[in-house]
Amino acid sequence: MTGATYVVKAFDDKAKVWKTVMSTKDKDQADAAKAAIEQDGVRAEIETIGRQKR
């Protein structure tokens, strides 16, 4: 069990900031969303937030 959360972000050229598009625990879904965003010519990235140990 990884417990990782994948946050898909797109770069807003007008505001010059990264904006969160979605978050999911499914890596394949995050990869598909990133690919769809990039098809439209927008920069995209996936940030992985792992489960923290206590």
PANU-83273 format. One record per residue: x, y, z of N, C-alpha, C in turn. Coordinates in steps of 0.001 Angstrom, whole numbers, plus 500000, padded with zeros to 6 digits. Example, Ala and Ser with C-alpha at 12.3 -4.5 7.8 and 13.67 -1.06 7.14 Angstrom:
<sites>
<<513190,494310,507800>,<512300,495500,507800>,<513200,496700,507800>>;
<<512850,497750,507080>,<513670,498940,507140>,<512900,500030,507870>>;
</sites>
This chain:
<sites>
<<500841,498824,500000>,<500000,500000,500000>,<500892,501247,500000>>;
<<500789,502032,498945>,<501637,503221,498850>,<501018,504417,499548>>;
<<499739,504612,499397>,<499100,505751,500025>,<499429,507079,499375>>;
<<500047,507041,498207>,<500448,508275,497529>,<499245,508946,496872>>;
<<499296,510259,496843>,<498300,511055,496144>,<499006,511783,495016>>;
<<498401,511783,493834>,<498975,512424,492657>,<498171,513682,492351>>;
<<498855,514826,492316>,<498212,516107,492052>,<498634,516561,490658>>;
<<497665,516711,489762>,<497927,517148,488395>,<497769,518661,488350>>;
<<498805,519336,487838>,<498803,520796,487772>,<499025,521255,486341>>;
<<498426,522386,486000>,<498606,523007,484686>,<499116,524428,484900>>;
<<499985,524885,483987>,<500544,526227,484106>,<499654,527220,483385>>;
<<499211,528245,484112>,<498375,529307,483558>,<499302,530424,483088>>;
<<499450,530564,481762>,<500363,531567,481200>,<499949,532999,481521>>;
<<498655,533272,481587>,<498199,534636,481857>,<498554,535066,483276>>;
<<498308,534195,484248>,<498575,534532,485646>,<499989,534140,486076>>;
<<500678,533376,485238>,<502042,532912,485528>,<502117,532104,486815>>;
<<501134,531210,487016>,<501102,530351,488196>,<500682,528931,487798>>;
<<501049,527954,488643>,<500592,526585,488466>,<499242,526453,489167>>;
<<498278,525832,488493>,<496951,525639,489071>,<496651,524147,489158>>;
<<496100,523740,490287>,<495735,522343,490475>,<494500,522031,489643>>;
<<494597,520964,488850>,<493481,520542,488015>,<492700,519438,488719>>;
<<493428,518481,489290>,<492780,517366,489988>,<493771,516679,490895>>;
<<493257,515911,491844>,<494098,515047,492659>,<493443,513678,492690>>;
<<494285,512636,492710>,<493786,511269,492670>,<494792,510337,493320>>;
<<494353,509185,493685>,<495247,508154,494209>,<495641,507173,493106>>;
<<495079,507345,491904>,<495326,506458,490768>,<496366,507082,489831>>;
<<497562,506484,489774>,<498650,507032,488958>,<498287,507036,487476>>;
<<497626,505984,487001>,<497242,505916,485584>,<496275,507044,485223>>;
<<495358,507364,486114>,<494407,508448,485873>,<495145,509788,485831>>;
<<496118,509974,486711>,<496907,511207,486724>,<497712,511347,485434>>;
<<498325,510246,484981>,<499091,510278,483736>,<498196,510615,482541>>;
<<496984,510057,482520>,<496048,510325,481423>,<495609,511786,481423>>;
<<495361,512341,482609>,<494952,513742,482700>,<496082,514654,482242>>;
<<497310,514346,482637>,<498463,515146,482225>,<498624,515111,480702>>;
<<498485,513929,480116>,<498612,513790,478663>,<497525,514588,477937>>;
<<496309,514571,478461>,<495203,515308,477842>,<495448,516811,477901>>;
<<495980,517281,479018>,<496276,518714,479155>,<497369,519122,478176>>;
<<498404,518292,478082>,<499526,518612,477198>,<499128,518565,475727>>;
<<498113,517772,475373>,<497618,517725,473995>,<497087,519085,473562>>;
<<496592,519856,474518>,<496062,521190,474230>,<497160,522251,474211>>;
<<498413,521818,474361>,<499534,522750,474302>,<499816,523478,475606>>;
<<499315,522956,476707>,<499517,523576,478015>,<500547,522748,478787>>;
<<501451,523444,479492>,<502424,522729,480319>,<501705,522103,481501>>;
<<502084,520866,481823>,<501456,520169,482936>,<502503,519380,483702>>;
<<502209,519113,484968>,<503110,518305,485784>,<502285,517516,486796>>;
<<502906,516455,487314>,<502278,515658,488359>,<503153,515753,489604>>;
<<502554,516160,490697>,<503254,516208,491980>,<502798,515001,492795>>;
<<503746,514245,493303>,<503426,513074,494106>,<503573,513421,495582>>;
<<502509,513200,496308>,<502537,513440,497745>,<502448,512070,498410>>;
<<503540,511674,499052>,<503593,510351,499660>,<503013,510324,501049>>;
<<502749,509128,501498>,<502235,508930,502844>,<503362,509221,503837>>;
<<503073,510021,504825>,<504095,510389,505795>,<504092,509427,506971>>;
<<505296,509066,507434>,<505430,508184,508585>,<505301,508980,509865>>;
<<504751,508360,510870>,<504586,509039,512163>,<505631,508596,513129>>;
</sites>
